[in-house]
C-alpha cells in the first residue's frame, strides 16, 4: 500500500508541476492547487495513520494516531483555500488589464506557419 501512496503522490505532484509550467493563468492556479493537495497527502502519510486508534494517548492504549499531522493539514487546507482565492482574483484582474490570460500578459507569436511563409 505504501508503494501505491508514493506513486499516487508522485503522479499528483508531476501533474501539478506540468500545469504550473504552462503559460496560462488558469492552469497555473490548478497546478498550485494540485501541488498543495500532494503536500497535504504527504503530511498525512508521514503521520502513520492507524485505523481505529485513539488520537489521544490513554494508559491502556498501546497504539495511537498522531494528531499533529492532522492539525497541520487542516491549517494547510485553510491557507491553500485563501491562496487559491487570491490567485483567482489576481488572474481575473490581470486578464482585465492586459486582455490576455498569458502569465507574461503578452500572447506568444506562433513559430513557423504554413509552408512558404516566414
C-alpha positions in Angstrom: 0.0 0.0 0.0 2.9 2.3 0.7 4.1 2.0 -2.9 0.6 2.9 -4.2 0.6 6.0 -2.0 4.0 7.0 -3.1 3.2 6.5 -6.8 -0.1 8.5 -6.4 1.7 11.4 -4.7 4.3 11.4 -7.5 1.6 11.5 -10.2 -0.3 14.3 -8.5 2.9 16.3 -8.0 4.0 15.7 -11.6 0.7 16.8 -12.9 0.8 19.9 -10.7 4.3 20.8 -11.9 3.3 20.3 -15.5 0.3 22.7 -15.1 2.5 25.3 -13.2 4.9 25.4 -16.1 2.1 26.2 -18.6 1.9 29.7 -20.0 -1.7 30.5 -18.9 -3.0 31.6 -15.5 -5.8 29.1 -15.0 -3.6 26.0 -15.4 -1.2 27.8 -13.1 -3.9 28.1 -10.4 -4.9 24.4 -10.9 -1.3 23.3 -10.8 -0.7 25.1 -7.5 -3.8 23.5 -6.1 -2.7 20.1 -7.1 0.7 20.6 -5.5 -0.9 21.8 -2.3 -3.1 18.6 -2.3 0.0 16.5 -2.8 1.8 18.2 0.1 -1.3 17.6 2.3 -1.4 14.0 1.4 2.3 13.6 2.1 2.0 15.2 5.5 -0.9 12.8 6.3 1.1 9.8 5.1 4.0 10.8 7.3 1.7 10.7 10.3 1.4 6.9 10.1 -2.4 6.8 10.4 -3.6 3.9 12.3 -7.2 2.8 11.6 -9.3 2.6 14.8 -6.6 4.0 17.0 -7.3 6.7 19.5 -6.0 10.2 18.7 -5.3 10.8 22.4 -2.9 8.7 24.5 -4.6 6.7 27.2 -3.0 4.5 29.8 -4.4 1.2 28.4 -3.9 2.1 24.7 -0.9 0.6 23.0 -1.2 2.4 19.7 -2.4 5.9 19.0 -2.8 8.2 16.0 -0.5 11.2 15.9 -2.8 14.3 15.9 0.0 16.8 14.8 0.0 15.9 11.1 -3.8 16.2 11.0 -3.7 19.6 12.6 -1.0 20.7 10.1 -3.1 19.5 7.2 -6.2 21.3 8.5 -4.2 24.5 8.7 -2.7 23.9 5.2 -6.2 23.5 3.7 -7.3 26.8 5.1 -4.1 28.5 3.8 -4.4 26.9 0.3 -8.0 28.0 0.1 -7.1 31.6 0.8 -4.2 31.4 -1.6 -6.4 30.0 -4.4 -8.9 32.7 -3.9 -6.2 35.4 -4.1 -4.6 33.9 -7.2 -8.0 33.7 -9.0 -8.7 37.4 -8.1 -5.2 38.3 -9.4 -5.7 36.3 -12.6 -9.1 38.0 -13.3 -7.5 41.4 -12.6 -4.6 40.7 -15.0 -7.0 39.4 -17.7 -9.0 42.6 -17.4 -5.9 44.9 -17.6 -3.9 43.1 -20.3 -6.7 41.4 -22.3 -4.7 38.2 -22.2 -4.6 35.2 -19.8 -0.9 34.5 -20.5 1.3 34.9 -17.5 3.5 37.5 -19.2 0.5 39.5 -20.3 1.5 39.1 -24.0 0.3 36.4 -26.3 3.2 34.5 -27.8 3.6 34.7 -31.5 3.3 31.3 -33.3 6.5 29.8 -34.5 6.6 28.8 -38.1 3.5 28.7 -40.1 2.2 27.4 -43.4 4.9 26.3 -45.9 6.4 29.1 -47.9 5.8 31.8 -45.3 8.2 33.2 -42.8 
